[in-house]
Amino acid sequence: MEIGISTFVETTPDVNTGEVISHAQRLREVVEEIVLADRVGLDVYGVGEHHRKDYAASSPAVVLAAAAGQTKRIRLTSAVTVLSSADPVRVFQDFATLDGISNGRAEIMAGRGSFIESFPLFGYELDHYDELFDEKLELLLKIRESEKVTWRGGHRPAIDNRGVYPRPVQDPLPVWIGSGGNSESVARAGLLGLPLVLAIIGGSPLHFAPLVELYKKAAAHGGHDPSKLPVASHSHGFIAEDTETAADKFFPSTQQAMNVLGRERGWGAYTRNTFDAARSFEGALYVGDPDTVARKIIDLRKRVGITRFLLHVPVGTMPHDDVMRAIELLGTEVAPRVREEIAAWEAESADKQ
């Protein structure tokens, strides 16, 4: 069971003061967070790609590379790379470079992205949303498979026996598929034998269990061993010494961020009642003291089949010290308990077979 962090490197106004920190400051803070996550024993850190004013990381590979030389063990991934509007050649080159700098710790999490700003920015039509992703994923995997590439598609100039460099330390360079819960994308990941990341950010996490089963069935149908394919979750949350403190610190920035997105997407208002329901044991928010969060992650592993958990923190803008403390508690208190209990549960399950 792997435990880690994901972030979108948000630069929203401070809920209390209205001040907005610079992109540069937030980027430097994220590097500090990655270094701490490595030091406290977390397994992975993911940085999401966005192209708008309230998010600072348009180039996750650069942010991760800044931390690579200061870390030793933690895996470094995008979360996600918006592959539909990117050039797969450049994506591979960037993450192969990161893989070399980190000595084999880079990963790509490829997705369509739930934000659309990158499409007009890079000259793509939203009408081609699905076919762009399919085509570019095909090219990315072809580059991963072979140093010399010959390829032709409909949305990018053809490649005729050209080499793509540098080559990564890892062979193959890990490519995960990020999904918001679309059954088609889940099945595609399984058929291709690619690891899956589910954005479990609303409703009940148990509703994702059928998707995990669909993924495993598709993997088996594609000739892959489902037991060797990891499944991750990306879920909002926050940890403090006690649960009420965690909730009171996490709610204001979460409410602000969710209501901004809600106005853009036609959602209802995000209230404290909404928040408190989501942080119940059956909800999708992982907010509380270390014991509460550990129990929820363990339940997610046992009942849904998740083998990697990414705590997405912060949502909106929170004090850097509070975020650092949450990362420290996740690494020193939550992760050891989760790993120990899951290892014992898996051993017990194996003995019964």
C-alpha positions in Angstrom: 0.0 0.0 0.0 1.6 3.3 -1.2 0.7 6.6 0.5 1.4 10.0 -1.0 0.4 13.6 -1.7 -1.0 15.4 -4.7 -1.4 19.1 -5.3 -2.6 21.5 -7.9 -0.3 24.3 -6.6 -3.2 26.7 -6.0 -2.8 30.4 -5.6 -6.3 31.4 -4.6 -7.0 34.4 -2.3 -6.4 33.8 1.4 -9.8 33.3 3.0 -9.1 35.6 5.9 -7.0 38.4 4.3 -7.8 38.2 0.7 -4.1 38.3 -0.2 -2.8 36.2 -3.1 0.7 34.8 -2.8 2.8 34.9 -6.0 3.1 31.9 -8.3 6.9 31.9 -7.5 6.3 31.7 -3.7 3.8 28.9 -4.0 6.1 26.9 -6.3 8.9 27.2 -3.8 6.6 26.1 -1.1 5.6 23.0 -3.1 9.3 22.0 -3.5 9.6 22.2 0.3 6.5 20.0 0.7 8.0 17.4 -1.7 11.3 17.4 0.2 9.4 16.9 3.5 7.2 14.2 2.1 10.4 12.3 1.1 11.9 12.8 4.5 8.9 11.4 6.4 8.7 8.3 4.3 5.9 8.9 1.9 5.9 7.0 -1.4 4.8 9.4 -4.0 4.2 13.1 -4.7 2.0 14.3 -7.6 1.7 17.8 -9.2 -1.2 18.6 -11.5 -1.0 20.6 -14.7 -3.2 23.7 -15.1 -3.2 26.8 -17.2 -5.1 29.5 -15.3 -4.3 32.3 -12.9 -5.2 30.5 -9.7 -2.9 27.5 -10.3 0.9 27.9 -10.5 2.0 24.7 -12.1 1.6 24.6 -15.8 4.7 22.4 -16.1 4.7 19.7 -13.4 7.9 18.1 -14.7 9.9 21.2 -14.0 8.5 21.5 -10.4 9.2 17.9 -9.7 12.7 18.2 -11.2 13.4 21.1 -8.8 12.7 18.6 -5.9 14.4 15.6 -7.5 17.9 16.5 -6.5 16.8 17.2 -2.9 15.0 13.9 -2.4 16.1 10.3 -2.3 13.3 7.8 -2.5 9.9 9.4 -3.2 8.4 8.8 -6.6 7.6 12.0 -8.6 4.5 12.1 -10.9 2.2 14.5 -12.7 -1.3 14.5 -11.4 -2.4 14.8 -14.2 -0.6 15.7 -17.5 -3.3 17.0 -19.8 -2.3 14.8 -22.6 -5.0 15.8 -25.0 -3.5 19.3 -25.4 0.1 18.3 -25.0 2.7 17.0 -27.4 3.5 13.4 -26.4 7.0 13.7 -27.7 7.7 16.6 -25.4 5.9 15.0 -22.5 8.0 11.9 -22.8 11.2 13.9 -23.1 10.3 16.0 -20.0 9.6 13.0 -17.8 12.5 10.9 -19.2 14.7 13.9 -18.2 13.1 13.9 -14.7 13.6 10.1 -14.6 17.3 10.6 -15.2 17.7 13.4 -12.7 15.8 11.4 -10.0 17.5 8.1 -11.0 14.4 6.3 -11.9 11.6 7.9 -9.8 9.5 9.6 -12.5 6.0 8.7 -13.5 3.4 10.2 -15.9 -0.3 10.3 -15.0 -2.1 11.0 -18.2 -5.6 12.3 -18.4 -8.0 14.4 -20.4 -8.1 17.0 -17.6 -11.3 18.4 -16.1 -10.2 22.0 -16.9 -10.3 23.2 -20.6 -8.0 26.3 -20.6 -5.2 24.4 -22.2 -7.2 23.6 -25.4 -7.6 27.1 -26.8 -4.2 28.0 -25.4 -2.4 25.4 -27.6 -4.8 25.6 -30.5 -7.0 22.5 -30.0 -10.7 22.2 -30.5 -12.9 20.9 -27.7 -14.9 19.1 -30.3 -11.9 16.7 -30.6 -11.7 16.2 -26.9 -11.9 12.4 -26.9 -10.0 11.6 -30.1 -7.2 13.9 -29.1 -6.6 11.8 -26.0 -6.8 8.5 -27.8 -4.4 9.5 -30.5 -1.9 11.1 -28.1 -1.9 8.2 -25.7 -1.2 5.9 -28.6 1.8 8.0 -29.6 3.1 8.3 -26.0 3.0 4.6 -25.5 4.7 4.0 -28.9 7.5 6.4 -27.9 7.8 4.6 -24.6 8.1 1.2 -26.4 10.7 2.1 -28.9 13.6 4.6 -29.3 12.9 5.1 -33.0 9.3 6.0 -33.8 7.3 5.9 -37.0 3.7 7.2 -36.4 0.9 9.0 -38.2 -2.2 10.5 -36.8 -4.9 13.1 -37.5 -3.9 15.9 -35.1 -0.1 16.0 -35.1 2.5 15.9 -37.9 3.7 12.4 -38.7 6.9 11.0 -37.4 9.1 9.0 -39.7 11.7 6.8 -38.0 12.9 9.5 -35.6 14.6 8.9 -32.3 13.2 10.4 -29.1 15.7 11.3 -26.4 16.7 11.1 -23.6 15.7 7.5 -22.8 14.5 7.0 -19.2 16.2 5.0 -16.5 13.1 3.0 -16.0 12.1 0.6 -18.8 9.2 1.2 -19.3 8.7 4.6 -17.9 5.5 4.3 -15.8 2.4 5.8 -17.5 -0.8 5.8 -15.4 -4.3 6.7 -16.6 -6.2 9.3 -14.5 -10.0 9.0 -14.6 -12.9 10.8 -12.9 -14.9 7.6 -12.9 -15.8 7.2 -16.6 -16.3 3.5 -17.3 -14.9 3.8 -20.8 -11.6 5.3 -19.6 -11.4 2.7 -16.8 -11.9 -0.1 -19.3 -9.3 1.3 -21.7 -6.7 1.5 -19.0 -7.3 -2.1 -18.2 -7.2 -3.3 -21.8 -3.9 -1.5 -22.2 -2.5 -2.9 -19.0 -1.8 0.6 -17.6 -2.1 1.5 -13.9 -5.3 3.4 -13.0 -5.9 6.5 -10.8 -9.5 7.4 -9.8 -10.4 10.9 -8.6 -12.6 10.0 -5.6 -13.6 13.5 -4.6 -17.4 13.1 -4.1 -20.1 10.7 -3.1 -19.2 7.4 -1.5 -15.9 5.8 -2.3 -17.7 2.5 -2.3 -19.4 3.5 -5.5 -16.0 3.1 -7.2 -15.6 -0.6 -6.3 -17.5 -1.7 -9.5 -15.2 0.4 -11.6 -12.2 -1.3 -10.0 -13.8 -4.7 -10.9 -14.4 -3.5 -14.4 -10.8 -2.4 -14.7 -9.6 -5.8 -13.5 -11.9 -7.7 -15.9 -10.7 -5.5 -18.8 -7.1 -6.1 -17.9 -7.6 -9.8 -17.9 -9.4 -9.6 -21.2 -6.4 -7.7 -22.6 -4.0 -10.4 -21.5 -2.7 -8.7 -18.4 -2.4 -9.9 -14.9 -4.8 -7.7 -12.8 -3.0 -8.6 -9.6 0.1 -6.8 -10.9 -1.7 -3.6 -11.8 -1.9 -0.9 -9.1 -5.1 1.2 -8.6 -4.8 4.6 -7.0 -7.2 7.1 -5.6 -6.8 10.9 -5.5 -8.9 12.3 -2.7 -9.1 15.6 -0.9 -8.2 15.7 2.8 -6.3 17.2 5.7 -4.7 15.9 8.9 -4.2 17.7 12.3 -3.7 16.5 15.8 -7.4 16.3 16.4 -10.3 15.9 14.1 -12.2 19.1 14.8 -9.1 21.2 14.4 -8.5 19.5 11.0 -12.1 20.1 9.9 -12.1 23.8 11.0 -8.8 24.5 9.3 -9.6 22.7 6.1 -13.2 23.8 5.5 -12.8 27.6 4.7 -10.4 27.2 1.8 -12.2 24.1 0.5 -15.5 26.0 0.6 -14.0 28.9 -1.3 -12.3 26.8 -3.9 -15.3 24.5 -4.5 -17.7 27.5 -4.8 -15.5 29.1 -7.4 -15.6 25.9 -9.4 -19.3 25.5 -8.7 -20.1 28.9 -10.2 -18.1 28.0 -13.3 -19.7 24.5 -13.7 -23.2 25.0 -12.4 -22.9 23.2 -9.1 -24.9 24.0 -6.0 -23.4 25.9 -3.1 -20.8 24.1 -1.0 -21.8 24.4 2.7 -20.5 23.2 6.0 -23.2 20.6 6.0 -21.9 19.4 2.6 -18.4 19.3 4.0 -19.3 17.5 7.3 -21.3 14.8 5.4 -18.3 14.2 3.1 -15.9 13.8 6.0 -18.0 11.1 7.6 -16.6 7.6 7.5 -18.5 6.7 4.4 -17.7 10.0 2.6 -14.9 11.0 0.2 -13.1 13.6 2.4 -10.2 12.3 4.3 -10.2 14.9 7.1 -9.3 14.3 10.7 -6.7 13.2 13.2 -4.2 10.5 12.1 -6.4 7.6 13.5 -9.5 8.8 11.6 -7.7 9.2 8.3 -5.8 5.9 8.7 -9.0 4.0 9.3 -10.6 5.5 6.2 -7.7 4.6 4.0 -7.6 1.1 5.3 -11.3 0.7 4.6 -10.7 2.1 1.0 -8.1 -0.6 0.5 -10.2 -3.4 1.8 -13.5 -2.5 0.3 -12.6 -0.8 -3.0 -9.2 -2.3 -3.9 -7.1 0.8 -3.9 -3.4 0.1 -3.6 -2.1 3.7 -3.7 -3.6 6.6 -1.9 -2.9 10.2 -2.8 -4.1 12.8 -0.2 -4.8 16.0 -2.1 -3.8 18.9 0.1 -4.4 21.8 0.2 -7.6 22.6 -1.6 -7.5 26.3 -2.1 -4.9 28.3 -0.2 -3.9 27.3 3.3 -1.0 28.3 5.5 2.1 26.6 4.4 2.9 25.5 8.0 -0.4 23.8 8.3 0.1 21.9 5.0 3.6 20.9 6.1 2.3 19.6 9.4 -0.4 17.5 7.6 2.3 16.0 5.4 4.4 15.2 8.4 1.5 13.5 10.2 0.6 11.5 7.0 4.1 10.2 6.8 5.0 9.6 10.4 1.6 8.4 11.9 -0.9 7.5 9.2 1.3 5.7 6.6 3.0 3.3 9.1 -0.3 2.2 10.6 -1.9 1.8 7.2 1.0 -0.3 5.8 1.2 -2.5 8.9 -2.5 -3.2 9.0 -2.8 -3.8 5.3 0.2 -6.1 5.3 -1.3 -8.2 8.1 -4.7 -8.3 6.3 -3.1 -9.4 3.1 -1.1 -12.1 4.9 -4.2 -13.4 6.6 -6.1 -13.4 3.3 -3.3 -15.4 1.7 -3.3 -18.0 4.5 -7.0 -18.6 3.9 -6.5 -19.3 0.2 
